[in-house]
Amino acid sequence: MGKKLSFCITCMHRLYQLKQTLPQNLSDNGRNKKEIEFIVADIGPTPGLLEWARSKLGKHLESGYLKIYQCP
């Protein structure tokens, strides 16, 4: 069975805002990570977003709790 709830977040060249909010959102909902997921739709793509996410949120990417899709 898939996730029950997906939080979809768009980002277009606003990495500074994701850095301020996404880690806290992931932390606040961590106890429910089997039922929910966070999806970032990176429109642009945003310079540095993937590198930052891999270095700071790698465990969430690996587990599937966080997904990032880059759109041209």
Secondary structure by P-SEA (a helix, b strand, c coil): ccccccbbbbbcccaaaaaacaaaaaaaaccccccbbbbbbccccccaaaaaaaaccaaaaaaccbbbbbcc
